[in-house]
Amino acid sequence: KDLEEASKELIEVHSIQTDLIQKEAAGIQPEITLLMIHAQDHLMNAMTVKDMAAEFVSLYEKMYLKE
């Protein structure tokens, strides 16, 4: 359940990131601040950790919930 909620939140944030990238590609230069870079770093870390958590859950299920 928590991983599903995390996925939904990350999809929403990733959409915002995509909008920023598309605006920059269209020639609209966003202000690049240390805060923006810090937020980007947190987003990428959150996405990585969520993916790793899903792998751990899958591995646990394979190891301990054999039928």
ABEGO torsion letter per residue (X at the ends): XAAAAAAAAAAAAAAAAAAAAAAAAAGBBBBBBAAAAAAAAAAAAAAAAAAAAAAAAAAAAAAAABX
